[in-house]
């Protein structure tokens, strides 16, 4: 499924909408360049799941657990950017079975973790994927993004795929 997300508020709302379809044990893998909206989408998930704590990028701590305020599953937000391989991810000892886990930059590191997951790729039109520290690209630009959701495994039948509101 391909969708166009108009701005950061719409990306946040997409996360809220997606949260309503997630359940304990679900895995969401987010891929996209710096500033694409991965953390913004995850903030929406946190709001929709009604978890405790501000959802911020876990770049320096690698993983943050946000417990539910309503008795639901915790949201575990992982940033795998600085991890070299799946073994380093495994060393984080994440409770995949009893949480909803969102992994930024995790594509290719999660083989064998579960038989079903959502792969969400976010693309920016300005080419931020080629941005470097010295490049003059506005990583905070609030511009449209293209979101591609690919469902893997038996959990995500075609009728269960999240749709952008």
C-alpha positions in Angstrom: 0.0 0.0 0.0 1.3 3.4 -1.0 0.0 6.6 0.6 0.9 10.2 0.5 1.2 11.9 3.9 0.7 15.6 3.7 2.7 16.8 6.7 4.0 15.9 10.2 0.5 16.2 11.8 -0.8 13.7 9.2 2.2 11.4 9.9 1.3 11.6 13.6 -2.3 10.8 12.9 -1.3 7.9 10.7 0.5 6.5 13.8 -2.6 7.0 15.9 -4.7 5.2 13.3 -2.2 2.4 13.0 -2.1 1.9 16.8 -5.7 0.9 16.7 -4.8 -2.2 14.6 -1.7 -3.3 16.6 -1.7 -5.9 19.3 0.7 -7.6 21.7 3.6 -9.2 19.8 3.3 -7.0 16.7 6.5 -5.7 15.1 6.8 -2.6 13.0 10.0 -1.8 11.1 10.5 1.8 10.0 12.8 2.7 7.2 13.6 6.2 5.8 16.2 8.9 5.7 17.0 11.3 8.5 14.0 13.6 9.1 11.6 11.4 7.2 9.1 11.1 10.1 9.9 7.8 11.7 9.8 9.2 15.2 6.8 11.4 14.4 4.9 8.2 13.3 6.0 6.5 16.5 4.8 9.4 18.7 1.4 8.8 17.0 1.6 5.1 17.9 2.4 6.1 21.5 -0.6 8.4 21.7 -2.9 5.8 20.1 -1.7 3.1 22.5 -1.9 5.5 25.4 1.6 4.8 26.8 3.4 6.7 29.5 6.3 9.0 28.7 7.2 11.2 25.8 8.1 9.3 22.7 11.4 10.6 21.5 14.2 9.2 19.3 16.1 6.5 21.2 19.2 7.2 19.2 21.6 7.3 22.2 19.9 4.8 24.5 19.1 2.4 21.6 15.7 1.4 23.1 13.0 2.9 25.3 10.1 1.1 26.8 6.8 3.0 27.3 4.4 1.2 29.6 0.7 1.4 28.8 -1.4 3.6 31.0 -4.5 1.5 30.2 -3.3 -2.0 30.9 -2.3 -2.7 27.3 1.0 -3.8 25.9 4.1 -1.6 26.3 5.5 0.2 23.3 9.2 -0.6 22.8 10.9 2.0 20.5 14.2 0.9 19.1 16.8 2.8 17.1 19.0 0.3 15.3 21.0 2.9 13.4 24.2 2.3 15.5 23.8 -1.4 15.7 26.1 -3.5 13.4 24.0 -6.7 13.2 21.1 -8.7 14.5 23.3 -10.1 17.4 23.7 -6.6 18.8 19.9 -6.1 18.5 19.4 -9.4 20.3 21.7 -8.2 23.1 19.1 -5.5 23.9 16.9 -8.3 25.3 13.7 -6.9 23.9 10.4 -8.6 25.0 9.0 -9.0 21.5 6.3 -11.4 22.6 4.7 -9.2 25.2 5.1 -5.7 23.7 4.5 -3.8 20.5 7.9 -3.2 19.1 8.9 -0.4 16.6 12.4 -0.6 15.2 13.8 2.3 13.3 16.6 1.4 10.9 15.9 -2.3 11.5 15.4 -3.6 8.0 17.4 -6.8 7.6 18.1 -7.2 11.3 15.0 -8.9 12.4 14.9 -12.1 10.4 13.6 -15.0 12.6 12.2 -12.7 15.3 8.6 -13.2 14.2 6.7 -14.7 11.3 4.6 -11.5 10.8 5.6 -7.8 10.7 4.8 -4.5 9.1 7.5 -2.9 7.1 6.9 0.9 6.7 9.1 2.9 4.4 8.9 6.7 4.4 10.3 8.6 1.5 11.0 12.4 1.3 10.8 14.3 -2.0 13.7 16.6 -1.2 16.3 13.8 -1.3 17.2 13.9 2.4 18.4 10.3 2.0 21.5 11.8 0.4 21.9 14.5 3.1 25.2 14.7 4.9 26.1 16.7 7.9 27.5 19.5 5.7 24.7 19.4 3.2 22.2 22.2 3.0 19.1 20.1 3.3 16.3 21.1 5.8 15.7 17.8 7.7 12.9 19.5 9.6 11.0 20.6 6.5 7.3 19.8 6.9 6.6 18.5 3.5 4.7 15.6 2.0 6.1 12.1 2.3 5.3 8.9 0.5 4.6 6.0 2.9 4.7 2.4 1.7 3.4 -0.3 4.0 4.3 -3.9 3.3 2.7 -6.5 5.4 4.6 -9.8 6.0 3.2 -13.0 7.4 -0.1 -14.5 8.4 -1.0 -11.8 11.0 -1.4 -9.2 8.3 -4.0 -10.4 5.8 -4.8 -7.9 3.0 -8.0 -6.8 4.9 -6.0 -6.1 8.1 -3.5 -3.7 6.5 -3.6 -0.2 8.0 -5.0 2.5 5.8 -4.1 6.1 6.0 -7.1 8.1 7.2 
